[in-house]
Amino acid sequence: MIDSSAFKNAMALLSGAVSVITSDGPAGRCGFTASAVCSVTDSPPTLLVCMNQASQSHGAFRRNAVLAVNVLAGAHQDLASVFASRDLSMEQRFAASNWTSLPSGAPGMDEALVCFDCRIAHHHEVGTHTVFYCEIDSLAVSDNQEALVYFNRAFHRLGAA
């Protein structure tokens, strides 16, 4: 097996879209920044979201059983940093943008490039993370043509050609 440091260095070279993952429900409103989001299947439309089990809001996501994947546009680098910060409360994080309560109850970002409203259908623990399998109940797509990606441990703006 390779060591975790070599794995992390190699994964830094795998670019990924940046999203703010949000939830609300009986366990309260919470959110975090993620680049570990991926399509699973289109029938039923399902995404997977990976979350560190040590995250302060891990238990809330499991109890709420709903989430929104808010894919960030290029201009949202500051918001990505806000939701990645361990020094800010959830109230401070959510104050950094405008949100709408989606049909699931999860907060949807008004200016998201794409917003997927999801129910957590299944989850599995793998090492330090939980993989949430999220069935999509609704989505909204903006007209924005610039995405925020994470590559080589930095944010980058990516526009349509």
C-alpha positions in Angstrom: 0.0 0.0 0.0 1.1 3.6 -0.6 1.2 5.9 2.4 -1.5 8.6 2.9 0.9 11.5 2.2 1.7 10.2 -1.3 -2.0 9.6 -1.9 -2.9 13.1 -0.8 -0.2 14.6 -3.0 -1.5 12.7 -6.0 -5.1 13.6 -5.3 -4.2 17.2 -5.2 -3.6 16.9 -9.0 -7.2 15.6 -9.6 -9.2 18.7 -10.2 -12.8 18.9 -8.9 -15.8 21.2 -8.9 -16.2 23.1 -5.6 -19.5 22.8 -3.8 -21.0 24.0 -0.6 -23.0 21.1 0.9 -25.8 22.2 3.2 -28.5 20.6 5.4 -31.3 21.6 7.7 -33.7 19.7 9.8 -34.1 18.4 13.3 -30.4 18.5 14.0 -30.1 22.1 12.8 -28.6 24.0 9.8 -25.1 23.2 8.8 -22.7 23.2 5.8 -19.2 22.6 4.5 -17.1 23.0 1.4 -16.5 19.9 -0.7 -14.8 18.8 -3.9 -15.7 15.1 -3.3 -19.0 15.1 -5.1 -19.7 12.7 -8.0 -22.5 11.4 -10.2 -23.5 7.9 -9.4 -26.4 7.1 -11.8 -29.1 8.9 -13.7 -31.8 6.3 -12.8 -32.7 7.3 -10.2 -30.6 10.5 -10.4 -28.1 10.1 -7.6 -24.9 11.9 -6.4 -22.4 10.8 -3.9 -20.9 13.2 -1.3 -18.0 12.3 0.8 -17.7 13.9 4.3 -15.0 13.5 7.0 -16.5 11.8 10.1 -14.6 14.2 12.3 -16.5 17.2 10.9 -18.4 19.1 13.5 -21.6 18.7 11.4 -21.3 15.1 10.4 -23.9 13.9 12.9 -26.3 16.7 11.8 -26.2 15.6 8.2 -26.9 12.0 9.2 -29.9 13.0 11.4 -31.3 15.5 9.0 -31.2 13.0 6.1 -31.4 15.7 3.5 -28.8 17.9 1.8 -28.3 20.4 -1.0 -25.2 20.3 -3.3 -24.6 24.0 -4.2 -22.1 24.0 -7.0 -20.1 27.2 -6.8 -19.5 29.6 -9.7 -16.1 31.2 -10.3 -16.9 34.3 -8.2 -17.6 32.3 -5.1 -14.0 31.5 -3.9 -14.5 33.6 -0.7 -17.7 31.6 0.1 -15.8 28.3 -0.4 -13.2 29.5 2.1 -15.9 30.6 4.6 -17.6 27.2 4.6 -14.2 25.5 4.8 -13.2 27.5 7.9 -13.2 25.7 11.3 -13.2 29.1 13.0 -16.6 30.3 11.9 -19.9 29.3 13.4 -22.7 28.0 11.1 -24.5 31.2 11.6 -21.5 33.2 10.4 -21.1 30.8 7.4 -24.7 31.2 6.3 -24.5 35.0 6.7 -22.0 35.1 3.8 -24.6 34.4 1.1 -28.3 34.4 0.4 -30.2 31.1 0.9 -33.7 29.7 0.1 -35.3 26.8 1.8 -35.6 24.0 -0.7 -38.5 21.5 -0.8 -36.4 19.1 1.3 -35.7 21.8 3.9 -32.0 22.1 2.9 -30.7 25.6 2.2 -30.2 26.3 -1.5 -27.7 29.0 -2.4 -29.5 31.7 -4.5 -26.4 32.2 -6.8 -25.2 28.6 -7.1 -24.1 27.5 -10.5 -26.2 24.4 -10.0 -28.3 23.5 -6.9 -29.3 19.8 -6.3 -31.9 19.2 -3.6 -31.4 15.7 -2.3 -32.5 13.0 0.2 -29.8 10.9 1.7 -30.8 7.4 0.5 -27.9 5.4 1.8 -24.5 5.9 3.5 -21.4 3.9 4.0 -18.4 4.5 6.3 -15.0 4.1 4.5 -12.0 4.8 6.6 -12.2 8.4 7.9 -15.1 9.4 5.7 -18.8 8.7 5.2 -20.1 8.4 1.6 -23.6 9.7 1.3 -25.7 8.5 -1.6 -28.1 11.3 -2.4 -31.2 10.9 -4.6 -32.0 14.2 -6.3 -35.6 15.4 -5.9 -35.1 18.7 -7.8 -32.4 20.9 -9.3 -31.9 24.5 -10.5 -29.3 25.6 -13.0 -28.1 29.2 -13.4 -27.0 31.0 -16.6 -23.5 31.5 -15.2 -20.8 30.1 -17.5 -17.8 30.1 -15.0 -17.1 27.4 -12.4 -14.9 27.2 -9.4 -12.5 24.2 -9.3 -10.0 23.0 -6.8 -6.6 21.9 -8.3 -3.1 21.5 -6.7 -4.4 22.8 -3.3 -5.8 26.1 -4.8 -9.0 27.5 -6.2 -9.2 28.3 -9.9 -11.9 29.9 -12.1 -12.8 27.9 -15.2 -14.9 29.5 -18.0 -16.7 28.0 -20.9 -14.8 28.1 -24.2 
